[in-house]
Amino acid sequence: MIESMKKTIEIQDLGRIDYQSAWDLQKDIQSQVIAGNHDDVLLLAEHEPVYTLGKNADENHILQQNPNDIKTFRIERGGDVTYHGPGQLVGYPILDLNRYKRSVSWYMRSLEEVIIQTLLEFKITSERKDGLTGVWVDDEKVAAFGVRVSRWVTMHGFALNVHPDLSHYSGIIPCGIFEYGVTSMAKLLDNPIEIHEVKPILIQKFLNIFKSEEN
C-alpha cells in the first residue's frame, strides 16, 4: 500500500507564459491529481507583469498610482495582493499532501525552506518572520507565498525575486504588509543574476526536501 502511494515529482518548465494560461493549466492538473490520474508536478514559470489578489485580499492594497497596463487577477489562493513579472521565478507545486504530510503549515514551511536553501547557494542568508509568510532578508521580502489546497492537493505556490523591476511593487502594498519592503537577489548581491542560474538549484532543493518527506 505504501509503495503504491509513491509517485515521482514531474518538473515542467513553462518558460515565459501569460498568467491566465498558467492558472488554467494549474487547475487542470490539480483536478487530474485529485482524481488520481496525474503525478505530482512542479510548474516553473515567468510572467508578464500582473497583480494577483487572494480570495480575501483588500482591493485598496492596489494603489491608484499603479501602472495602468498591468493586469489584475483575483484568484483562489490565500494571501493578499502580490506582483508577478519578468525576472521573477514563480513555482506552482501541485502535490497531493496525502503522499507527504496532511499539514498546510508544514507545507508552507517546506516551501520557505526550499527558498532559504536556494539563496544560501548564492551566499544570501535569509529567514522567516514570526507570524508572516514569506522569506526575508532583514526587513525586506525576497520571496512571497500563497497557496490553495483542495482535497489535500495544492496549487499556486511561491515567487522568488531574482531580478524583477522592483518599481512595480510601488503600485501595491505587497501582501498587505505596510511596514516592510521588498528586495531581489540581484539587489542583495549587487550583481546581475539570471533566472537560468537559479532554476536548477531551486529544483534540486525542492526535490531534496519533498522527496525526503514522501510516504
PyMOL commands that set and color helices and strands:
alter all, ss='L'
color gray80, all
select helices_A, chain A and resi 2-5+19-34+59-61+97-99+104-120+166-171+174-176+185-189+195-212
alter helices_A, ss='H'
color red, helices_A
select strands_A, chain A and resi 9-16+40-46+50-53+71-74+81-84+88-94+127-129+132-137+140-150+153-161+181-182
alter strands_A, ss='S'
color yellow, strands_A
deselect
rebuild
show_as cartoon
